[in-house]
Amino acid sequence: MASQTTVKTLLILGASGDLTGRLLLPGLARLVAMGRAGDLKVVGAGSDPWTPEQWQNRVHTAFTEASVSSDASGKNALKDLAKTTTYHQLDVTADGPLASLLAELEGPVAVYFALPPHVSQLACAMLTAAQMPAGTRLVMEKPFGSSEESARDLNRILISLVPEDHIHRVDHFLGKATVLNILGLRFANNFLEPVWNREHIEKVEIIFDEDLALEGRARYYDNAGALRDMIQSHLLQIMALMAMEAPASIGERDLRDAVSAVLRASSIKAPYAKSTRRARYTAGSIAGRKVPDYAKEDGVDPAKNTETLAEVQIEIDNWRWKGVPFILRSGKAIGDKRKEGVVTFRRVPHLPTGFSGVDSPNQLRIGFGPDTLQLDVDVNGPGNIFTLDRTTLNAELNASELLPYGEVLDGVLTGDPLLSVRGDTAEDCWRIVEPVLKAWFRGTVPLEEYDAGTSGPENWPSSAAPQD
């Protein structure tokens, strides 16, 4: 079971980096302003020789927006935290400095590794269990390892330091509201669950197409690509939620057991030229903004053949889903951004003779950020009552008051690993995609091209586009 002891100190490693300033601190600010961080102290550490003033300015800047929309108590909480925060320059990969800093901090401590994955692994390797203050929690950013073997090695290191339920492998893409919206939809509606299987569903698509291009992230992205960056981590987790069996509870053990069971049954079947596709964007425009050719972006090595659009077909070999393709797709610089899961139902076995007008299967769409729900229904149309028209029922699902990283930190501070990825699951995600990565590296699947601002290569069959 997860520990219920509230964290007293949040230690951010990589405090001078982009992730901390752009996402982590603003997420923390909303949490603090809502009175959900308790009596928390925040300590920053990094390799940059920052002065105390530089660090406090960063914290103050990140807290400004949350302060504007807060009440008096929220403003005071933000102001107090900003005044007491400190920064330490240290090399986290050296033997000694990180352990010495941990010994000075009030526990329990949450150590947030806002660092490149290989640096995080080196830092953890410099620590021992004896150097961990009681109740320490370790927070790891994706990607968790670079292969199944490296993920397994990192798991061994982390487990030697703290228990599994004190390790938070964060997936900020999956907020608590999104997770619970999917589970509520699936398991609280008796009309839906009986048809949620291979007998009634033709295919499931999970799509994350964004209109953003590289946006100065070449250093990370050119070594990752769409398959590692999005599908290996985020989209496989969403797939598992949509495909899992009903858990006994929404407690972290029951839920994560159910997720793990789906991923253990999942694989991408060879030949990979049939079950996967990859492409890279060339110059184009999005909403009037010119986008340069990916291969010519600063920091990109064209010889790496990094894909900016990836699509894979997952097979889930179990009783419920055998034979139903789960198609996972993610791309950058796409003209129409889409973040949704699309469930396409099988056609009715027989439409009574005399009806006309609809020849496409029904679809259920679950939108992610904002969370929405759309269900296609065929009804008798106006005018000629023998003609069926497609109508769509729309609903907005509940959203969280917290920013995505605020939800992550909320779980970390309260000791709830519900939203974190369990160690065995992290390894399984790599097992699923690693054969594809090797095939792509060998060139057995061609790297195609598409103009920025389009939906992808012209010869790709289109995924289920929203109805007008």
C-alpha positions as a Markdown table, in Angstrom:
| # | Residue | x | y | z |
|---|---|---|---|---|
| 1 | Met | 0.0 | 0.0 | 0.0 |
| 2 | Ala | 1.1 | 3.6 | -0.6 |
| 3 | Ser | 2.5 | 5.6 | 2.2 |
| 4 | Gln | 0.2 | 8.3 | 3.5 |
| 5 | Thr | 3.0 | 10.4 | 5.0 |
| 6 | Thr | 3.0 | 13.8 | 3.4 |
| 7 | Val | 6.2 | 15.0 | 1.8 |
| 8 | Lys | 7.9 | 17.8 | 3.7 |
| 9 | Thr | 10.6 | 18.7 | 1.1 |
| 10 | Leu | 10.5 | 18.7 | -2.7 |
| 11 | Leu | 14.0 | 18.5 | -4.1 |
| 12 | Ile | 14.1 | 19.3 | -7.8 |
| 13 | Leu | 17.2 | 18.1 | -9.6 |
| 14 | Gly | 17.7 | 20.0 | -12.9 |
| 15 | Ala | 16.1 | 23.1 | -11.3 |
| 16 | Ser | 17.7 | 25.4 | -13.9 |
| 17 | Gly | 16.4 | 23.4 | -16.8 |
| 18 | Asp | 13.4 | 24.1 | -19.2 |
| 19 | Leu | 11.1 | 21.4 | -17.7 |
| 20 | Thr | 11.3 | 22.9 | -14.2 |
| 21 | Gly | 10.5 | 26.5 | -15.3 |
| 22 | Arg | 7.9 | 25.7 | -18.0 |
| 23 | Leu | 5.9 | 22.9 | -16.4 |
| 24 | Leu | 7.0 | 21.8 | -13.0 |
| 25 | Leu | 6.9 | 25.0 | -11.1 |
| 26 | Pro | 3.6 | 26.3 | -12.6 |
| 27 | Gly | 2.0 | 23.0 | -11.8 |
| 28 | Leu | 3.3 | 23.2 | -8.2 |
| 29 | Ala | 2.1 | 26.8 | -7.9 |
| 30 | Arg | -1.5 | 25.9 | -8.6 |
| 31 | Leu | -1.3 | 23.1 | -6.0 |
| 32 | Val | 0.2 | 25.4 | -3.4 |
| 33 | Ala | -2.4 | 28.2 | -4.1 |
| 34 | Met | -5.2 | 25.6 | -3.6 |
| 35 | Gly | -3.8 | 24.7 | -0.2 |
| 36 | Arg | -3.0 | 21.2 | -1.2 |
| 37 | Ala | 0.8 | 21.2 | -0.7 |
| 38 | Gly | 0.9 | 21.4 | 3.1 |
| 39 | Asp | 3.9 | 23.0 | 4.8 |
| 40 | Leu | 6.2 | 22.2 | 1.9 |
| 41 | Lys | 9.7 | 23.4 | 1.4 |
| 42 | Val | 11.1 | 23.5 | -2.2 |
| 43 | Val | 14.8 | 23.0 | -2.8 |
| 44 | Gly | 16.4 | 23.4 | -6.3 |
| 45 | Ala | 19.7 | 21.8 | -7.4 |
| 46 | Gly | 21.5 | 22.0 | -10.7 |
| 47 | Ser | 24.8 | 22.2 | -12.4 |
| 48 | Asp | 24.4 | 25.9 | -13.3 |
| 49 | Pro | 26.1 | 28.3 | -11.0 |
| 50 | Trp | 22.9 | 30.2 | -10.1 |
| 51 | Thr | 22.7 | 32.8 | -7.3 |
| 52 | Pro | 19.9 | 32.5 | -4.8 |
| 53 | Glu | 18.4 | 35.6 | -6.5 |
| 54 | Gln | 18.3 | 33.8 | -9.8 |
| 55 | Trp | 16.5 | 30.8 | -8.4 |
| 56 | Gln | 14.0 | 32.9 | -6.4 |
| 57 | Asn | 13.3 | 34.9 | -9.6 |
| 58 | Arg | 12.5 | 31.7 | -11.5 |
| 59 | Val | 10.2 | 30.5 | -8.7 |
| 60 | His | 8.5 | 33.9 | -8.5 |
| 61 | Thr | 8.0 | 34.1 | -12.2 |
| 62 | Ala | 6.4 | 30.7 | -12.3 |
| 63 | Phe | 4.2 | 31.5 | -9.4 |
| 64 | Thr | 2.9 | 34.8 | -10.8 |
| 65 | Glu | 0.0 | 33.5 | -12.8 |
| 66 | Ala | -1.3 | 31.3 | -10.0 |
| 67 | Ser | -1.0 | 34.1 | -7.6 |
| 68 | Val | -3.2 | 36.4 | -9.7 |
| 69 | Ser | -6.1 | 34.0 | -9.7 |
| 70 | Ser | -5.7 | 33.0 | -6.0 |
| 71 | Asp | -7.5 | 34.2 | -2.9 |
| 72 | Ala | -5.5 | 35.9 | 0.0 |
| 73 | Ser | -4.5 | 32.6 | 1.6 |
| 74 | Gly | -3.3 | 31.2 | -1.7 |
| 75 | Lys | -1.3 | 34.3 | -2.4 |
| 76 | Asn | 0.3 | 34.2 | 1.0 |
| 77 | Ala | 1.2 | 30.5 | 0.6 |
| 78 | Leu | 2.9 | 31.2 | -2.7 |
| 79 | Lys | 4.7 | 34.1 | -1.3 |
| 80 | Asp | 6.0 | 32.2 | 1.8 |
| 81 | Leu | 7.2 | 29.3 | -0.3 |
| 82 | Ala | 9.0 | 31.6 | -2.8 |
| 83 | Lys | 10.8 | 33.3 | 0.1 |
| 84 | Thr | 12.0 | 30.1 | 1.8 |
| 85 | Thr | 13.2 | 28.2 | -1.3 |
| 86 | Thr | 16.9 | 27.6 | -1.8 |
| 87 | Tyr | 19.2 | 26.5 | -4.7 |
| 88 | His | 22.3 | 24.4 | -4.6 |
| 89 | Gln | 24.9 | 23.9 | -7.3 |
| 90 | Leu | 26.1 | 20.4 | -7.5 |
| 91 | Asp | 27.0 | 17.6 | -9.9 |
| 92 | Val | 24.4 | 14.9 | -9.3 |
| 93 | Thr | 26.5 | 12.3 | -11.0 |
| 94 | Ala | 29.5 | 12.7 | -8.7 |
| 95 | Asp | 29.9 | 10.4 | -5.7 |
| 96 | Gly | 28.8 | 12.2 | -2.5 |
| 97 | Pro | 27.3 | 15.7 | -3.2 |
| 98 | Leu | 23.7 | 14.5 | -3.7 |
| 99 | Ala | 23.8 | 12.2 | -0.7 |
| 100 | Ser | 25.2 | 15.0 | 1.4 |
| 101 | Leu | 22.4 | 17.4 | 0.3 |
| 102 | Leu | 19.7 | 14.8 | 1.1 |
| 103 | Ala | 21.1 | 14.4 | 4.6 |
| 104 | Glu | 20.5 | 18.1 | 5.3 |
| 105 | Leu | 16.8 | 18.1 | 4.2 |
| 106 | Glu | 13.7 | 17.6 | 6.3 |
| 107 | Gly | 12.0 | 14.4 | 5.5 |
| 108 | Pro | 10.1 | 12.8 | 4.0 |
| 109 | Val | 11.8 | 14.1 | 0.8 |
| 110 | Ala | 10.5 | 13.7 | -2.8 |
| 111 | Val | 13.4 | 13.8 | -5.2 |
| 112 | Tyr | 12.2 | 15.0 | -8.7 |
| 113 | Phe | 14.7 | 14.0 | -11.4 |
| 114 | Ala | 13.9 | 16.8 | -14.0 |
| 115 | Leu | 17.0 | 15.6 | -15.9 |
| 116 | Pro | 17.8 | 13.7 | -19.1 |
| 117 | Pro | 17.2 | 10.0 | -18.5 |
| 118 | His | 20.8 | 8.9 | -18.7 |
| 119 | Val | 21.8 | 11.6 | -16.1 |
| 120 | Ser | 19.0 | 10.4 | -13.8 |
| 121 | Gln | 20.2 | 6.9 | -14.0 |
| 122 | Leu | 23.8 | 8.0 | -13.2 |
| 123 | Ala | 22.6 | 10.0 | -10.3 |
| 124 | Cys | 20.6 | 7.1 | -8.9 |
| 125 | Ala | 23.6 | 4.8 | -9.3 |
| 126 | Met | 25.6 | 7.2 | -7.0 |
| 127 | Leu | 23.1 | 6.6 | -4.1 |
| 128 | Thr | 22.6 | 3.8 | -1.6 |
| 129 | Ala | 19.5 | 2.9 | 0.5 |
| 130 | Ala | 21.3 | 4.0 | 3.7 |
| 131 | Gln | 21.6 | 7.5 | 2.2 |
| 132 | Met | 17.8 | 7.8 | 1.7 |
| 133 | Pro | 15.9 | 9.7 | 4.4 |
| 134 | Ala | 13.0 | 7.8 | 5.8 |
| 135 | Gly | 10.0 | 7.9 | 3.4 |
| 136 | Thr | 12.0 | 9.2 | 0.4 |
| 137 | Arg | 10.1 | 9.1 | -2.9 |
| 138 | Leu | 11.9 | 9.1 | -6.2 |
| 139 | Val | 10.2 | 10.8 | -9.2 |
| 140 | Met | 11.4 | 9.8 | -12.7 |
| 141 | Glu | 10.5 | 11.6 | -15.9 |
| 142 | Lys | 9.9 | 9.7 | -19.2 |
| 143 | Pro | 11.4 | 8.1 | -21.1 |
| 144 | Phe | 12.0 | 5.4 | -18.5 |
| 145 | Gly | 15.1 | 3.8 | -19.9 |
| 146 | Ser | 15.9 | 3.5 | -23.6 |
| 147 | Ser | 15.1 | -0.2 | -24.0 |
| 148 | Glu | 13.6 | -3.1 | -22.1 |
| 149 | Glu | 17.0 | -4.1 | -20.8 |
| 150 | Ser | 17.9 | -0.5 | -19.7 |
| 151 | Ala | 14.5 | -0.1 | -18.0 |
| 152 | Arg | 15.1 | -3.4 | -16.2 |
| 153 | Asp | 18.5 | -2.2 | -15.0 |
| 154 | Leu | 17.1 | 1.1 | -13.8 |
| 155 | Asn | 14.3 | -0.7 | -12.0 |
| 156 | Arg | 16.9 | -2.7 | -10.1 |
| 157 | Ile | 18.7 | 0.4 | -9.1 |
| 158 | Leu | 15.6 | 2.2 | -7.9 |
| 159 | Ile | 14.2 | -0.9 | -6.0 |
| 160 | Ser | 17.6 | -1.1 | -4.2 |
| 161 | Leu | 17.0 | 2.5 | -2.9 |
| 162 | Val | 13.3 | 2.6 | -2.0 |
| 163 | Pro | 10.2 | 0.4 | -2.2 |
| 164 | Glu | 8.3 | 0.2 | -5.5 |
| 165 | Asp | 5.3 | 2.2 | -4.1 |
| 166 | His | 7.7 | 5.1 | -3.4 |
| 167 | Ile | 8.8 | 5.3 | -7.0 |
| 168 | His | 6.8 | 7.6 | -9.2 |
| 169 | Arg | 7.5 | 7.1 | -13.0 |
| 170 | Val | 5.4 | 10.1 | -14.0 |
| 171 | Asp | 3.1 | 10.3 | -17.1 |
| 172 | His | 1.8 | 13.8 | -17.0 |
| 173 | Phe | -0.2 | 13.0 | -20.2 |
| 174 | Leu | -2.6 | 10.9 | -18.1 |
| 175 | Gly | -4.2 | 13.2 | -15.6 |
| 176 | Lys | -6.4 | 11.8 | -12.9 |
| 177 | Ala | -9.6 | 13.3 | -14.4 |
| 178 | Thr | -8.8 | 11.6 | -17.8 |
| 179 | Val | -8.2 | 8.3 | -16.2 |
| 180 | Leu | -11.3 | 8.4 | -14.1 |
| 181 | Asn | -13.4 | 9.7 | -17.1 |
| 182 | Ile | -12.4 | 6.6 | -19.1 |
| 183 | Leu | -13.0 | 4.2 | -16.2 |
| 184 | Gly | -16.4 | 5.8 | -15.4 |
| 185 | Leu | -17.5 | 5.7 | -19.0 |
| 186 | Arg | -16.6 | 2.0 | -19.3 |
| 187 | Phe | -17.6 | 0.5 | -16.0 |
| 188 | Ala | -20.5 | 2.6 | -14.8 |
| 189 | Asn | -22.7 | 2.2 | -17.9 |
| 190 | Asn | -24.4 | -1.2 | -18.3 |
| 191 | Phe | -25.4 | -0.5 | -21.9 |
| 192 | Leu | -21.8 | 0.0 | -23.0 |
| 193 | Glu | -19.7 | -2.7 | -21.3 |
| 194 | Pro | -21.5 | -5.7 | -22.8 |
| 195 | Val | -20.6 | -4.5 | -26.3 |
| 196 | Trp | -17.0 | -3.5 | -25.4 |
| 197 | Asn | -15.4 | -6.6 | -27.1 |
| 198 | Arg | -14.4 | -8.3 | -30.3 |
| 199 | Glu | -17.9 | -9.3 | -31.1 |
| 200 | His | -19.1 | -5.7 | -31.5 |
| 201 | Ile | -16.0 | -3.5 | -32.0 |
| 202 | Glu | -14.2 | -3.4 | -35.3 |
| 203 | Lys | -11.2 | -1.4 | -34.3 |
| 204 | Val | -9.9 | 1.1 | -31.8 |
| 205 | Glu | -7.7 | 4.1 | -32.7 |
| 206 | Ile | -5.8 | 6.3 | -30.3 |
| 207 | Ile | -4.5 | 9.5 | -31.9 |
| 208 | Phe | -2.3 | 12.3 | -30.7 |
| 209 | Asp | -1.6 | 14.6 | -33.7 |
| 210 | Glu | -0.3 | 18.0 | -32.7 |
| 211 | Asp | 0.2 | 21.2 | -34.8 |
| 212 | Leu | 3.4 | 22.0 | -33.0 |
| 213 | Ala | 6.7 | 21.3 | -34.8 |
| 214 | Leu | 10.1 | 20.8 | -33.2 |
| 215 | Glu | 9.9 | 24.1 | -31.2 |
| 216 | Gly | 13.6 | 24.1 | -30.2 |
| 217 | Arg | 13.6 | 20.6 | -28.7 |
| 218 | Ala | 16.0 | 19.0 | -31.2 |
| 219 | Arg | 18.4 | 17.9 | -28.5 |
| 220 | Tyr | 15.8 | 15.6 | -27.0 |
| 221 | Tyr | 13.4 | 14.8 | -29.9 |
| 222 | Asp | 16.0 | 13.9 | -32.6 |
| 223 | Asn | 17.2 | 11.1 | -30.3 |
| 224 | Ala | 13.6 | 10.0 | -29.5 |
| 225 | Gly | 11.1 | 10.4 | -32.3 |
| 226 | Ala | 7.4 | 9.9 | -32.3 |
| 227 | Leu | 7.4 | 6.2 | -31.4 |
| 228 | Arg | 9.6 | 6.6 | -28.3 |
| 229 | Asp | 8.3 | 10.0 | -27.3 |
| 230 | Met | 4.5 | 9.4 | -27.4 |
| 231 | Ile | 3.5 | 5.8 | -28.3 |
| 232 | Gln | 5.9 | 3.9 | -26.1 |
| 233 | Ser | 4.8 | 5.8 | -23.1 |
| 234 | His | 1.6 | 7.8 | -23.2 |
| 235 | Leu | -0.5 | 6.1 | -25.9 |
| 236 | Leu | 0.1 | 2.5 | -24.7 |
| 237 | Gln | -1.1 | 3.6 | -21.2 |
| 238 | Ile | -4.3 | 5.0 | -22.7 |
| 239 | Met | -4.8 | 1.8 | -24.8 |
| 240 | Ala | -4.5 | -0.2 | -21.6 |
| 241 | Leu | -7.2 | 1.8 | -19.9 |
| 242 | Met | -9.5 | 1.4 | -22.8 |
| 243 | Ala | -8.9 | -2.3 | -23.1 |
| 244 | Met | -8.6 | -3.5 | -19.5 |
| 245 | Glu | -10.9 | -5.7 | -17.6 |
| 246 | Ala | -13.0 | -4.2 | -14.8 |
| 247 | Pro | -10.9 | -3.7 | -11.7 |
| 248 | Ala | -12.3 | -4.5 | -8.2 |
| 249 | Ser | -11.5 | -0.9 | -7.2 |
| 250 | Ile | -9.8 | 2.2 | -8.5 |
| 251 | Gly | -7.1 | 1.8 | -5.9 |
| 252 | Glu | -3.6 | 1.9 | -7.4 |
| 253 | Arg | -2.9 | -1.8 | -7.0 |
| 254 | Asp | -6.1 | -3.0 | -8.6 |
| 255 | Leu | -5.9 | -0.5 | -11.4 |
| 256 | Arg | -2.3 | -1.0 | -12.2 |
| 257 | Asp | -2.7 | -4.8 | -12.1 |
| 258 | Ala | -5.4 | -4.5 | -14.8 |
| 259 | Val | -3.2 | -2.2 | -16.9 |
| 260 | Ser | -0.3 | -4.6 | -16.6 |
| 261 | Ala | -2.4 | -7.5 | -17.7 |
| 262 | Val | -3.4 | -5.8 | -21.0 |
| 263 | Leu | 0.2 | -4.8 | -21.8 |
| 264 | Arg | 1.5 | -8.3 | -21.2 |
| 265 | Ala | -0.9 | -9.6 | -23.8 |
| 266 | Ser | 0.0 | -6.9 | -26.3 |
| 267 | Ser | 2.5 | -7.0 | -29.2 |
| 268 | Ile | 3.2 | -5.6 | -32.7 |
| 269 | Lys | 3.3 | -8.4 | -35.1 |
| 270 | Ala | 5.8 | -8.8 | -38.0 |
| 271 | Pro | 6.2 | -8.0 | -40.8 |
| 272 | Tyr | 6.6 | -4.5 | -39.6 |
| 273 | Ala | 6.3 | -3.0 | -43.0 |
| 274 | Lys | 2.6 | -4.0 | -42.8 |
| 275 | Ser | 1.9 | -3.3 | -39.1 |
| 276 | Thr | 3.8 | 0.0 | -38.7 |
| 277 | Arg | 4.4 | 3.2 | -40.7 |
| 278 | Arg | 6.7 | 6.2 | -40.1 |
| 279 | Ala | 7.2 | 9.6 | -41.8 |
| 280 | Arg | 9.0 | 12.9 | -41.3 |
| 281 | Tyr | 7.7 | 16.4 | -42.1 |
| 282 | Thr | 9.1 | 18.7 | -44.7 |
| 283 | Ala | 8.6 | 22.4 | -45.0 |
| 284 | Gly | 5.1 | 23.7 | -45.0 |
| 285 | Ser | 2.8 | 26.1 | -43.1 |
| 286 | Ile | 0.4 | 25.7 | -40.2 |
| 287 | Ala | -2.2 | 28.4 | -39.5 |
| 288 | Gly | -0.2 | 30.9 | -41.6 |
| 289 | Arg | 3.0 | 30.1 | -39.7 |
| 290 | Lys | 5.9 | 28.8 | -41.8 |
| 291 | Val | 7.5 | 25.5 | -40.6 |
| 292 | Pro | 10.9 | 24.6 | -41.9 |
| 293 | Asp | 11.9 | 21.1 | -43.1 |
| 294 | Tyr | 12.5 | 18.9 | -40.1 |
| 295 | Ala | 15.8 | 17.7 | -41.5 |
| 296 | Lys | 17.0 | 21.3 | -41.7 |
| 297 | Glu | 16.0 | 22.4 | -38.2 |
| 298 | Asp | 18.8 | 23.5 | -35.9 |
| 299 | Gly | 20.3 | 20.6 | -34.0 |
| 300 | Val | 18.8 | 17.8 | -36.2 |
| 301 | Asp | 21.0 | 15.1 | -37.7 |
| 302 | Pro | 19.2 | 14.1 | -40.9 |
| 303 | Ala | 21.2 | 10.8 | -41.0 |
| 304 | Lys | 19.3 | 9.6 | -37.9 |
| 305 | Asn | 16.1 | 9.3 | -39.9 |
| 306 | Thr | 14.1 | 10.4 | -36.9 |
| 307 | Glu | 10.3 | 10.0 | -37.5 |
| 308 | Thr | 7.9 | 12.8 | -36.6 |
| 309 | Leu | 4.9 | 10.7 | -37.4 |
| 310 | Ala | 4.4 | 7.1 | -36.3 |
| 311 | Glu | 1.6 | 4.7 | -36.5 |
| 312 | Val | 1.6 | 1.1 | -35.2 |
| 313 | Gln | -1.0 | -1.6 | -35.0 |
| 314 | Ile | -1.2 | -3.4 | -31.6 |
| 315 | Glu | -2.6 | -6.9 | -31.2 |
| 316 | Ile | -4.0 | -7.8 | -27.8 |
| 317 | Asp | -4.0 | -11.6 | -27.6 |
| 318 | Asn | -6.7 | -12.2 | -25.0 |
| 319 | Trp | -10.3 | -13.4 | -25.0 |
| 320 | Arg | -11.9 | -9.9 | -25.2 |
| 321 | Trp | -9.8 | -8.4 | -27.9 |
| 322 | Lys | -8.4 | -11.2 | -30.1 |
| 323 | Gly | -8.5 | -10.0 | -33.8 |
| 324 | Val | -9.4 | -6.3 | -33.0 |
| 325 | Pro | -6.6 | -3.9 | -34.2 |
| 326 | Phe | -5.6 | -1.1 | -31.8 |
| 327 | Ile | -4.1 | 1.6 | -34.0 |
| 328 | Leu | -1.8 | 4.1 | -32.1 |
| 329 | Arg | -0.7 | 7.2 | -34.0 |
| 330 | Ser | 1.2 | 10.3 | -33.0 |
| 331 | Gly | 2.6 | 13.1 | -35.2 |
| 332 | Lys | 4.1 | 16.6 | -35.1 |
| 333 | Ala | 3.4 | 19.5 | -37.5 |
| 334 | Ile | -0.1 | 18.1 | -38.4 |
| 335 | Gly | -2.6 | 20.6 | -39.8 |
| 336 | Asp | -5.5 | 19.4 | -37.7 |
| 337 | Lys | -4.5 | 18.6 | -34.1 |
| 338 | Arg | -6.4 | 15.7 | -32.6 |
| 339 | Lys | -6.1 | 14.1 | -29.2 |
| 340 | Glu | -8.7 | 11.3 | -29.0 |
| 341 | Gly | -9.6 | 7.7 | -28.8 |
| 342 | Val | -12.0 | 6.5 | -31.5 |
| 343 | Val | -13.9 | 3.2 | -31.0 |
| 344 | Thr | -15.5 | 2.0 | -34.3 |
| 345 | Phe | -18.3 | -0.5 | -33.9 |
| 346 | Arg | -19.1 | -3.2 | -36.3 |
| 347 | Arg | -22.0 | -2.6 | -38.7 |
| 348 | Val | -25.4 | -4.0 | -37.9 |
| 349 | Pro | -25.7 | -7.5 | -39.2 |
| 350 | His | -28.8 | -6.6 | -41.2 |
| 351 | Leu | -30.5 | -3.2 | -41.9 |
| 352 | Pro | -34.2 | -3.9 | -42.5 |
| 353 | Thr | -35.0 | -3.5 | -46.2 |
| 354 | Gly | -36.6 | -0.2 | -46.9 |
| 355 | Phe | -34.2 | 2.0 | -44.8 |
| 356 | Ser | -31.6 | 4.0 | -46.6 |
| 357 | Gly | -29.2 | 6.9 | -45.9 |
| 358 | Val | -26.4 | 5.6 | -43.6 |
| 359 | Asp | -23.6 | 3.3 | -44.7 |
| 360 | Ser | -20.9 | 3.9 | -42.1 |
| 361 | Pro | -20.5 | 2.2 | -38.7 |
| 362 | Asn | -21.2 | 4.0 | -35.4 |
| 363 | Gln | -18.2 | 5.5 | -33.5 |
| 364 | Leu | -17.6 | 6.6 | -30.0 |
| 365 | Arg | -15.0 | 9.3 | -29.5 |
| 366 | Ile | -13.2 | 10.1 | -26.2 |
| 367 | Gly | -11.3 | 13.4 | -26.4 |
| 368 | Phe | -8.3 | 14.0 | -24.3 |
| 369 | Gly | -7.6 | 17.6 | -23.2 |
| 370 | Pro | -10.3 | 18.9 | -23.2 |
| 371 | Asp | -12.0 | 15.7 | -22.1 |
| 372 | Thr | -15.1 | 15.2 | -24.3 |
| 373 | Leu | -17.4 | 12.4 | -25.4 |
| 374 | Gln | -19.1 | 12.0 | -28.8 |
| 375 | Leu | -21.4 | 9.1 | -29.7 |
| 376 | Asp | -22.8 | 8.5 | -33.2 |
| 377 | Val | -26.4 | 7.5 | -33.4 |
| 378 | Asp | -28.5 | 6.8 | -36.5 |
| 379 | Val | -32.0 | 8.1 | -36.4 |
| 380 | Asn | -34.9 | 8.6 | -38.8 |
| 381 | Gly | -34.3 | 11.8 | -40.6 |
| 382 | Pro | -36.6 | 14.8 | -41.1 |
| 383 | Gly | -38.7 | 14.7 | -44.3 |
| 384 | Asn | -38.4 | 11.1 | -45.5 |
| 385 | Ile | -38.7 | 9.0 | -42.4 |
| 386 | Phe | -37.3 | 6.0 | -44.3 |
| 387 | Thr | -34.0 | 7.7 | -44.6 |
| 388 | Leu | -31.6 | 7.4 | -41.6 |
| 389 | Asp | -29.4 | 10.3 | -40.6 |
| 390 | Arg | -26.3 | 10.3 | -38.5 |
| 391 | Thr | -26.5 | 12.5 | -35.4 |
| 392 | Thr | -23.8 | 12.9 | -32.7 |
| 393 | Leu | -24.5 | 13.1 | -29.0 |
| 394 | Asn | -21.9 | 15.4 | -27.3 |
| 395 | Ala | -20.9 | 15.8 | -23.7 |
| 396 | Glu | -18.1 | 17.6 | -21.9 |
| 397 | Leu | -16.4 | 15.5 | -19.2 |
| 398 | Asn | -15.1 | 16.9 | -16.0 |
| 399 | Ala | -11.7 | 18.5 | -16.0 |
| 400 | Ser | -9.2 | 18.8 | -13.1 |
| 401 | Glu | -8.6 | 22.1 | -11.4 |
| 402 | Leu | -4.9 | 21.3 | -11.4 |
| 403 | Leu | -2.4 | 21.6 | -14.3 |
| 404 | Pro | -1.1 | 18.2 | -15.5 |
| 405 | Tyr | 2.1 | 18.5 | -13.5 |
| 406 | Gly | 0.1 | 19.7 | -10.5 |
| 407 | Glu | -1.8 | 16.4 | -10.6 |
| 408 | Val | 1.5 | 14.5 | -10.8 |
| 409 | Leu | 2.9 | 16.4 | -7.8 |
| 410 | Asp | -0.3 | 15.9 | -5.9 |
| 411 | Gly | 0.2 | 12.1 | -6.1 |
| 412 | Val | 3.9 | 12.4 | -5.2 |
| 413 | Leu | 3.3 | 14.6 | -2.1 |
| 414 | Thr | 0.5 | 12.5 | -0.7 |
| 415 | Gly | 2.1 | 9.2 | -1.5 |
| 416 | Asp | -0.4 | 8.0 | -4.1 |
| 417 | Pro | 1.2 | 6.3 | -7.1 |
| 418 | Leu | -2.1 | 5.9 | -9.0 |
| 419 | Leu | -0.9 | 8.0 | -11.9 |
| 420 | Ser | 2.6 | 6.7 | -12.0 |
| 421 | Val | 3.8 | 3.8 | -14.2 |
| 422 | Arg | 4.7 | 0.6 | -12.3 |
| 423 | Gly | 8.1 | -0.9 | -13.0 |
| 424 | Asp | 6.9 | -4.1 | -14.8 |
| 425 | Thr | 4.7 | -2.0 | -17.0 |
| 426 | Ala | 7.5 | 0.3 | -18.0 |
| 427 | Glu | 9.5 | -2.7 | -19.1 |
| 428 | Asp | 6.6 | -4.1 | -21.1 |
| 429 | Cys | 6.1 | -0.9 | -23.0 |
| 430 | Trp | 9.7 | -1.2 | -24.2 |
| 431 | Arg | 9.2 | -4.9 | -25.0 |
| 432 | Ile | 6.2 | -4.0 | -27.3 |
| 433 | Val | 8.0 | -1.3 | -29.4 |
| 434 | Glu | 11.6 | -2.4 | -29.3 |
| 435 | Pro | 11.4 | -4.9 | -32.2 |
| 436 | Val | 9.9 | -2.1 | -34.3 |
| 437 | Leu | 12.6 | 0.3 | -33.4 |
| 438 | Lys | 15.2 | -2.2 | -34.5 |
| 439 | Ala | 13.4 | -2.9 | -37.8 |
| 440 | Trp | 13.2 | 0.9 | -38.5 |
| 441 | Phe | 16.9 | 1.2 | -37.7 |
| 442 | Arg | 17.6 | -1.5 | -40.3 |
| 443 | Gly | 15.5 | 0.4 | -42.8 |
| 444 | Thr | 13.0 | -2.4 | -43.3 |
| 445 | Val | 10.2 | 0.2 | -43.0 |
| 446 | Pro | 10.6 | 3.2 | -45.3 |
| 447 | Leu | 10.7 | 6.7 | -43.9 |
| 448 | Glu | 8.1 | 8.6 | -45.8 |
| 449 | Glu | 7.5 | 12.3 | -46.0 |
| 450 | Tyr | 4.6 | 14.8 | -45.5 |
| 451 | Asp | 4.3 | 18.5 | -45.8 |
| 452 | Ala | 4.0 | 20.3 | -42.5 |
| 453 | Gly | 0.4 | 21.4 | -42.1 |
| 454 | Thr | -1.1 | 18.3 | -43.8 |
| 455 | Ser | -2.5 | 15.1 | -42.2 |
| 456 | Gly | 0.5 | 13.0 | -43.2 |
| 457 | Pro | 1.7 | 11.2 | -46.4 |
| 458 | Glu | -0.9 | 11.2 | -49.1 |
| 459 | Asn | -0.7 | 7.5 | -49.6 |
| 460 | Trp | -1.5 | 6.7 | -46.0 |
| 461 | Pro | -5.1 | 5.5 | -45.5 |
| 462 | Ser | -6.8 | 8.2 | -43.4 |
| 463 | Ser | -7.7 | 7.5 | -39.8 |
| 464 | Ala | -11.2 | 7.9 | -38.5 |
| 465 | Ala | -11.7 | 11.7 | -39.0 |
| 466 | Pro | -14.4 | 13.5 | -37.0 |
| 467 | Gln | -17.8 | 13.8 | -38.7 |
| 468 | Asp | -18.9 | 17.2 | -39.9 |
